[in-house]
Amino acid sequence: MPRQLPPLAALLTLESIIRTGSAANAAQDLSLSASAVSQRIRQLEDWFKCTLFQREGGKLLPTPQAHDLYRTCIESFDALEHQSQILRQQSDDSSIRISAIPSFAYLVLMPILNQFKKQFPQYDVSLQTSNQIVDMREQNLDIAIRYTHNIQVEGLSFEKLASESVFPVAAPALLEQHHTQDMTELARKVGLIIDVSRKLGDANPKWTDWLNASDYGSLSEYRTTAFSEYQFAVKSAVEGQGLLLGREVLIQNELKTGALVRLNSHEIQSKVGYYLVTRKDRPMRNSVKDFVRFLQQPLG
């Protein structure tokens, strides 16, 4: 049996009259004549067999029944509009919508985005940053990049982009300034830079883990400077403000350019990795595949 629904055009007219405050405003909003607006309202009243607007002094005043219908229209139209935008964006293969943790976005994605856009000028890239778990369906994301060990989330697929090890690094100018490469001596003179961004329990190595494993004493022996975002800790290290526990994936550009150098060969392997997160209910479009292949190159 077919659905028994009122005329959609007439419902849009009722919604517009109440939303804009008058029939004249609705006529302008919908690009209709005044008579067309009146005709649609009469059509709607005939369909419902009730009065939806009181006519007073040339004005249309909505009745309680009209307000009830208006609230239902708003909910339905909002949902339809939202889903329509999603479907249109899904069919648009020129856009790429990404969510990444701030440190990865700043230190890894930003340096390669310009290269990507030169190679693929036809694509539009939208990058959101967040340390929180995101609803990929609600935010209509194509991919997310997360630093995690939890790869069991309903409706999502996880592909490992890179593992990570950590090791001490410093700016070359710092070594030259203090005429030493001895890490203990440097640490006592300039202190340690601490990353206090969101931790993943014992899975994410910290300065205390590296110091204990390397017999360099305890953290309490050194002065420290703490940052709540790792990208700021990296900038501090590059400017020679202390020794940093370098996260291999995030400081690869600084190591390549020589802005930071390793202080010794001892490193700790992290139990946490970087993962590409995608939706199981959405096939990966060609534009997204191109971006993923481009991203995987520097991560090896």
HELIX and SHEET records of a PDB file:
HELIX    1   1 LEU A    8  THR A   20  1                                  13    
HELIX    2   2 ALA A   23  LEU A   30  1                                   8    
HELIX    3   3 ALA A   34  PHE A   48  1                                  15    
HELIX    4   4 PRO A   64  SER A   91  1                                  28    
HELIX    5   5 PRO A  102  PHE A  104  1                                   3    
HELIX    6   6 ALA A  105  LEU A  109  3                                   5    
HELIX    7   7 MET A  110  GLN A  119  1                                  10    
HELIX    8   8 PRO A  172  HIS A  178  1                                   7    
HELIX    9   9 MET A  183  VAL A  190  1                                   8    
HELIX   10  10 GLY A  201  ALA A  203  5                                   3    
HELIX   11  11 TRP A  207  SER A  214  1                                   8    
HELIX   12  12 LEU A  219  GLU A  221  5                                   3    
HELIX   13  13 TYR A  230  VAL A  238  1                                   9    
HELIX   14  14 GLN A  252  THR A  257  1                                   6    
HELIX   15  15 ASN A  286  LEU A  299  1                                  14    
SHEET    1   A 2 PHE A  53  GLU A  56  0                                        
SHEET    2   A 2 LYS A  59  PRO A  62 -1                                        
SHEET    1   B 5 ASP A 124  THR A 129  0                                        
SHEET    2   B 5 SER A  95  ALA A 100  1                                        
SHEET    3   B 5 ILE A 143  THR A 148  1                                        
SHEET    4   B 5 GLY A 273  ARG A 279 -1                                        
SHEET    5   B 5 LEU A 156  ALA A 162 -1                                        
SHEET    1   C 5 THR A 224  PHE A 227  0                                        
SHEET    2   C 5 LEU A 192  ASP A 195  1                                        
SHEET    3   C 5 LEU A 243  ARG A 247  1                                        
SHEET    4   C 5 SER A 165  ALA A 170 -1                                        
SHEET    5   C 5 VAL A 261  ARG A 262 -1                                        
SHEET    1   D 5 THR A 224  PHE A 227  0                                        
SHEET    2   D 5 LEU A 192  ASP A 195  1                                        
SHEET    3   D 5 LEU A 243  ARG A 247  1                                        
SHEET    4   D 5 SER A 165  ALA A 170 -1                                        
SHEET    5   D 5 ILE A 268  GLN A 269 -1                                        
END                                                                             
